[in-house]
Amino acid sequence: MTDRLARARSAGVLAVLRAPSPESALDTAEALIRGGISGIEVTYSTPDAPAVIRELISRHGADAYVGAGTVTTPAEAAAAAEAGAEFLVSPGTRPDLTRAMIETGTVVMTGALTPSEIMEARELGVDVVKIFPASLGGPSYLSALRGPFPDAPLMPTGGVTPDNLAEWFAAGAVAVGAGGDLARGASIAAGDWADIEQRAVRFAAALAAVRR
């Protein structure tokens, strides 16, 4: 049986990309990829997110794992999938939206925080439960969730840094999502691609250390 999560596991870190324009989104993604982060979640708070997804896939093909984030409507899910997104991420779990995401055939990741929300996401058939905002409970909370949900693929997002990356994976993360500590908003606004690249380098080094 094919592991639907093989690409997510391989990427390890999904950079949550929120940019003010398609051009800055592409420049940010290029800096992240140069720094060693291949998982790129282009959020719908970025203008023309599907066009950004399509262009990144055109440039990098299978060398980058590109998907859409902050998916909040079935239309957004369909547009991202049509653009070639390999995965779709929603900040929460709404039954109608989740079913529409699943119908696209992409890897589906929906947000949850409490055990009840995790149960609902699992019952709907999502591939990964995004624990958000993971900063509220930290790695110890993720570890505690492993008791009732030992087999659930969990992806903490929020509060993930290079310094605590190992703790999240030790607690049972299948992958992690990283936003402001990686694709920093101020750096994107300033066009400081070198800063974003260096942040990616630090995350990539921390991930490599985990895997050693």
C-alpha positions as CSV (number, residue, x, y, z in Angstrom):
1,M,0.0,0.0,0.0
2,T,1.3,3.4,-0.9
3,D,2.2,5.7,2.0
4,R,0.2,8.8,1.3
5,L,2.3,10.7,3.8
6,A,5.7,9.7,2.4
7,R,6.3,13.1,0.9
8,A,5.2,14.9,4.1
9,R,7.5,12.7,6.2
10,S,10.4,13.3,3.8
11,A,9.9,17.1,3.9
12,G,9.6,17.1,7.7
13,V,9.0,20.8,7.9
14,L,6.2,22.6,6.1
15,A,6.9,26.3,5.8
16,V,3.6,28.3,6.3
17,L,4.0,31.0,3.8
18,R,1.9,34.2,4.1
19,A,3.0,36.9,1.7
20,P,1.5,40.2,0.5
21,S,1.9,39.5,-3.2
22,P,2.5,36.5,-5.6
23,E,5.9,37.9,-6.4
24,S,7.0,38.1,-2.8
25,A,5.6,34.6,-2.1
26,L,7.7,33.2,-4.9
27,D,10.8,34.9,-3.7
28,T,10.1,33.7,-0.2
29,A,9.6,30.1,-1.4
30,E,12.9,30.3,-3.4
31,A,14.8,31.4,-0.3
32,L,13.3,28.6,1.8
33,I,14.2,26.0,-0.8
34,R,17.7,27.4,-1.2
35,G,18.0,27.0,2.6
36,G,17.0,23.4,2.5
37,I,13.2,23.5,3.3
38,S,11.3,21.7,0.6
39,G,7.8,21.7,2.1
40,I,6.0,24.9,1.1
41,E,2.4,25.6,2.3
42,V,1.1,28.6,0.3
43,T,-1.7,30.0,2.4
44,Y,-4.8,31.6,0.9
45,S,-3.9,34.8,2.7
46,T,-1.4,35.2,-0.1
47,P,-3.0,36.8,-3.2
48,D,-3.4,34.4,-6.2
49,A,-2.3,31.4,-4.1
50,P,-3.2,28.8,-6.8
51,A,-1.0,30.7,-9.3
52,V,1.9,30.7,-6.9
53,I,1.5,27.0,-6.3
54,R,1.4,26.3,-10.0
55,E,4.5,28.3,-10.6
56,L,6.5,26.7,-7.8
57,I,5.6,23.2,-9.1
58,S,6.6,24.3,-12.6
59,R,10.0,25.4,-11.3
60,H,10.8,22.6,-8.9
61,G,8.7,19.6,-9.8
62,A,9.1,16.7,-7.3
63,D,12.0,18.5,-5.6
64,A,9.5,20.6,-3.6
65,Y,6.4,19.5,-1.7
66,V,3.9,22.2,-2.4
67,G,0.4,22.6,-1.1
68,A,-2.2,25.2,0.0
69,G,-2.9,26.4,3.5
70,T,-5.7,28.4,5.2
71,V,-8.2,26.6,3.0
72,T,-11.6,27.7,4.2
73,T,-14.0,27.0,1.3
74,P,-14.6,24.1,-1.1
75,A,-13.9,26.4,-4.0
76,E,-10.4,27.2,-2.6
77,A,-9.8,23.5,-2.2
78,A,-10.7,22.8,-5.8
79,A,-8.7,25.6,-7.2
80,A,-5.6,24.6,-5.3
81,A,-5.9,21.0,-6.4
82,E,-6.4,22.1,-10.0
83,A,-3.2,24.1,-9.7
84,G,-1.3,20.9,-8.7
85,A,-1.2,21.2,-4.9
86,E,-0.1,18.0,-3.3
87,F,-1.7,18.7,0.1
88,L,-4.4,21.0,1.5
89,V,-4.4,22.4,5.0
90,S,-7.3,24.0,6.8
91,P,-7.0,25.8,10.2
92,G,-10.0,23.9,11.6
93,T,-12.2,20.9,10.8
94,R,-15.6,21.6,9.3
95,P,-17.4,18.5,7.9
96,D,-18.5,20.0,4.6
97,L,-15.2,21.6,3.8
98,T,-13.2,18.5,4.9
99,R,-15.3,16.3,2.6
100,A,-14.7,18.7,-0.3
101,M,-11.0,18.6,0.4
102,I,-10.9,14.8,0.5
103,E,-12.8,14.7,-2.8
104,T,-9.9,16.4,-4.5
105,G,-7.7,13.3,-3.9
106,T,-4.9,15.4,-2.3
107,V,-3.4,14.8,1.1
108,V,-5.7,16.5,3.6
109,M,-4.6,18.1,6.8
110,T,-7.2,19.8,9.0
111,G,-6.8,21.7,12.3
112,A,-7.7,20.5,15.8
113,L,-6.7,21.1,19.3
114,T,-8.9,19.1,21.7
115,P,-9.3,15.3,21.8
116,S,-12.9,15.8,20.6
117,E,-11.8,17.7,17.6
118,I,-9.1,15.2,16.8
119,M,-11.8,12.4,16.9
120,E,-14.0,14.3,14.5
121,A,-11.1,14.9,12.1
122,R,-10.2,11.2,12.2
123,E,-13.8,10.1,11.7
124,L,-14.0,12.3,8.6
125,G,-11.0,10.6,7.1
126,V,-8.3,13.3,7.1
127,D,-4.7,12.2,6.4
128,V,-3.1,14.4,9.1
129,V,-4.5,16.3,12.1
130,K,-2.8,19.7,12.4
131,I,-2.5,20.5,16.1
132,F,-3.0,24.2,16.1
133,P,-2.0,26.4,17.8
134,A,0.5,23.9,19.2
135,S,2.2,26.6,21.2
136,L,-0.6,26.5,23.7
137,G,0.5,23.1,25.0
138,G,4.0,22.5,23.7
139,P,5.6,19.2,23.0
140,S,4.3,17.8,26.3
141,Y,0.7,18.2,25.1
142,L,1.5,16.5,21.8
143,S,3.1,13.6,23.8
144,A,0.0,13.4,26.0
145,L,-2.3,13.1,22.9
146,R,-0.3,10.0,21.9
147,G,-2.0,8.1,24.7
148,P,-5.5,8.1,23.2
149,F,-4.3,8.6,19.6
150,P,-1.2,6.4,19.2
151,D,-1.7,5.9,15.5
152,A,-3.0,9.4,14.5
153,P,-0.6,11.4,12.2
154,L,-0.2,14.6,14.1
155,M,1.4,17.8,12.8
156,P,2.0,20.6,15.4
157,T,1.9,24.1,13.9
158,G,2.6,27.2,15.9
159,G,5.5,27.5,18.4
160,V,7.9,25.3,16.4
161,T,11.5,26.6,16.3
162,P,14.9,25.1,15.4
163,D,15.6,24.9,19.2
164,N,12.6,22.7,20.0
165,L,12.2,20.8,16.8
166,A,13.7,17.6,18.3
167,E,11.2,17.8,21.1
168,W,8.3,17.9,18.7
169,F,9.5,14.9,16.8
170,A,10.3,13.0,20.0
171,A,6.7,13.7,21.1
172,G,5.4,12.0,18.0
173,A,5.0,14.5,15.2
174,V,4.8,13.1,11.7
175,A,5.9,16.5,10.4
176,V,5.8,20.1,11.7
177,G,4.4,23.4,10.4
178,A,6.5,26.5,10.9
179,G,5.3,30.1,10.1
180,G,6.7,33.2,11.7
181,D,9.9,31.6,13.0
182,L,10.7,30.5,9.4
183,A,9.0,32.6,6.8
184,R,9.1,35.8,9.0
185,G,6.6,38.4,8.0
186,A,8.8,41.4,8.6
187,S,11.6,39.8,6.4
188,I,9.1,39.1,3.6
189,A,7.8,42.7,3.8
190,A,11.4,44.0,3.6
191,G,12.5,41.7,0.9
192,D,15.2,40.3,3.1
193,W,15.5,36.9,1.4
194,A,18.9,36.3,3.0
195,D,17.3,36.3,6.4
196,I,14.6,33.8,5.3
197,E,17.2,31.6,3.7
198,Q,19.3,31.6,6.9
199,R,16.2,30.7,8.9
200,A,15.6,27.8,6.6
201,V,19.2,26.7,7.0
202,R,18.8,26.6,10.7
203,F,15.5,24.6,10.5
204,A,17.1,22.2,7.9
205,A,20.1,21.6,10.2
206,A,17.9,20.9,13.2
207,L,15.8,18.5,11.1
208,A,19.0,16.7,9.9
209,A,20.1,16.4,13.5
210,V,16.8,14.8,14.5
211,R,17.2,12.3,11.7
212,R,20.7,11.4,12.7
